Amino acid sequence: MTHAAVIGVGSYLPEHVLTNADLARMVETSDEWIVTRTGIRERRMVGPDEMTSDLAARAGERALADANIAPEKVDLLVVGTSTPDMAFPSTACLTQAKLGLTCPAYDLNAACTGFIFALQHATAAIESGRAKTVLVIGADALTRLVDFTDRSTCVLFGDGAGAFVLQASKEQGVLGVHLGSDGHGADLLYAQTTAPVPADAFLKMNGNEVFKFAVRAIPKVTRQALRESHLTVDDVTWFVPHQANQRILDTIADRLGVPHERVVSTIERTGNTSSASIPLAIDGLYTAGNLKSGDILVLVGFGAGLTWGAAVVRWTKKEIS
């Protein structure tokens, strides 16, 4: 059977840094208030002329370079995003043009779980023989959707993009993926449109209910994905959850019985970057030299929809030189 394996990783963060001190000048808050409740100290913010497709293209370019894959060798591009440049054409098509790709390209919107859903699509395309090399990107610019007079949401979100290059392999890289959705929770986290945003259509979130959902869903879907991959929590080298809130990360670690040092956290410097957060975190592990061939990773996301999903990945790339 043909399997899907990660052969390239890349990420991109906008240049502009928005600190907690900056936010304290915009809304009634403080660095202490934000850090205590979220673990976030700063996040990146797109410039006025920077779009989601720009973030995606930069991350995709770096992933292709890491994999040493020419653009014309890519058979499929899937972009997970909930902040497209426009209603249509898709952000994936705009990204495709910027990268010089010639393959089919489409968007997938599963909110903050978008990268896991996109990874499943890419894996299925490879395993079915429909594609050999797939570029998967998670990219979002949620600062375009937040109300900077609402301290309960504006302190949380940042912008960025992360990418994987997957390729057909005899060695099994993606061991299993488990996904879920429940539209009954649609009113807990939503945004009605993209920029320009009408005054009454900014991102809305019931933070307490989202927290309860996350700490229930993440341990459950993690165990399901591991069971389907014939592994246990003890087999996992790194847990890479969606970077939404440090309190969520700490709670799920405790519920899974995982030492906190094995749970990857980048939220302090990036905030919640939605579908970009998981590949951003993995690229950070990789470039720091903390990933070794054979390591078992669990990538787990949750988001609006409600959506959730976990992927179990055996790292097959060599250590970074």
Summary of the structure (lengths in Angstrom):
residues: 321
radius of gyration: 18.1
end to end distance: 30.7
largest distance: 56.9
contacts: 1236
relative contact order: 0.20
helix: 40%
strand: 26%
